[in-house]
């Protein structure tokens, strides 16, 4: 069982800092923690809230049912009281008008004023929350030390103590044992994967919800030998990353759908020039500017087909925080092995949510380069002209993969061309060479398909209904299956795609015929996964649970909509 | 290695070059031939090793130049040579990175990158083959086309104000701003050499005739207008440079309008200001471990 806290208020009131402190205190108290941030696209005012869920067992998604509603303003009480659970309570300021019997009113503004710093409102709330949940103040000082400026440490600690003393214990939850775990967001997990893969260059243009990738890598750029460059636009960002990769360093760019639109021509450059590249598309609702700070899974069909012409590419949808780390490592390896662009498809829900996890296993192997090292190339082909010194940048090989060199090689020249080119990399208009080069590039997919990861089956293999999802829907689907199993064990299972293009079809083709119903569960309006599955397998879903209001489906919501819309 | 086949186009003795040139697809009489030949001379006279040279271009007639000389070559997308070039220099500062491309590629499609890469001041060289017309697409106006120039698209004459690359570069804070002319190859070689050795972003705009599509700015037109700056010209005087840059009329000054070295991108960058080139640095797993440890 997990408990759920909602902290709500206006932008600029400090709810994010309060939530960060609380997540860390709860983690140190031994809980698993899962947090989502629902922010408006504004710096001041409006209504923002954060959901912090914690408990003794692993938590994979958020819940909309609130056990403790922490209101920084009255609006929060009005907006969220209806979400309170049976045991739910409200913690708010004494000045807030409410006649709700579940409200615990504390003069937080008054105490803050007494302490001479209105900014400590949140720390008073942290103390009160700990007391309400029958926790102690043991870890608060450690966490403040890390997350509060030195000058404000003492007053914040005092504030928390005052808040703690103002209320009585109301709820409790046994704790687990993950004190040594890391607290990490989806985007940070992706960054750690990139750092472990020896990324040296990241270029991007700020765009929610991808910007935190650039910020995290920039923060650690000096210690990890990474150059993070804020480009003048997304076109520059991707062309820079391609230029850096061509020169021999592992490079990545990242954006959201709108920025990806600008990158599309260069995606094809990576394809035809066979320059490895990892591109992160952290999705948000479109089209155009859409809903900048919210979530959606609506770029799938776009990224699998973006750019003119045909070239091999891979798209990996990130399913969880741990998966974000692991797949980023794999993306760098596959991009380099096949000399292709690899797109990591994440979304605001995964990118901005934080969770507690066992630290990732870091190995030297993650940074090891594919067999493309300059020194591994030797002159093996006969020279055909004085400009042919024996190495061909685009040599026709049986698997389509040509070993790569970088500029600066002592004997050979590196060449890349966005035009169709011959083996040396020189522009050609020969129909025969064109056909050979197209075949060479597309041939790489044959080998790539052999190392695709099949989708993950969640639940019993004896299902009646099989839910199909992809990417970050994994967490909510895990929760949904667990909830459904309690009511009616084994009837509903889920199949979640991570590798999504080329679409791995074997497991799906095996499992789909045994289901009475196939239901796609997606955060978009048109059922893009269902469409892709139908295109590549002919398998059609019977119905879809789709959501496109920018708010993530929860496990509870999947269950209720399944019952209301499908199993009727 | 052997020499090349355009010796006759450029006056002066050329010593044996490590840089070979290819047969080109340019029109006879095109200024691009001279630029290629001068580039070969400049690199040779600077004792550059072809393996340490990276030529970068976008798309256009001029942008074919990396295909025609024996060095590392990156022929990217239209307008996008600069982002790829600066990133290559960031990845490996040991490379001599030269963008050599046209006025459409550099100032039109790539205008945003032109502006912002001056601000970055990465130590690369930018040669712009400026023939004031689009050649590859057969004769439409370029950003530098004169007012009134009639083309198949600007059928009533170009009504847009021509872009002044010298003024833009100066306004953005470029440290090396120069103009050459294919009709004066010795000066052009000298300017190329100074641009390549300049520490920081160096712009060399090169006036060149387009024999097929620009019937206004012909070799003769440029010959009557292009005039080398006086020998006593002070190229460290910013205000003088701004004034000189405005002279594009009956006279077009050639030479180095402005040259003042400023702190480069690498010199100021926390990661790049010390140590080996990025591409040569060893991977340290402990650094990544430390980053993760901060998340506990």
Interface residues (C-beta under 8 A of the other chain):
Chain A: X180 X181 X182 X183 X184 X188 X192 X195 X196 X198 X200 X201 X203 X220 X221 X222 X223 X224 X225 X226 X227 X229 X231 X232 X233 X235 X236 X237 X239 X240 X241 X242 X243 X244 X246 X247 X248 X249 X251 X265 X266 X269 X273 X359 X360 X362 X363 X364 X367 X386 X387 X406 X407 X408 X409 X410 X411 X412 X413 X414 X415 X416 X417 X418 X419 X425 X426 X427
Chain B: X1 X2 X20 X22 X50 X51 X52 X54 X56 X59 X64 X67 X70 X71 X72 X73 X74 X75 X76 X77 X80 X82 X83 X84 X85 X86 X87 X88 X90 X91 X92 X94 X95 X112 X113 X115 X116 X269 X270 X271 X272 X275 X278 X279 X281 X283 X284 X285 X287 X288 X289 X290 X291 X292 X293 X295 X296
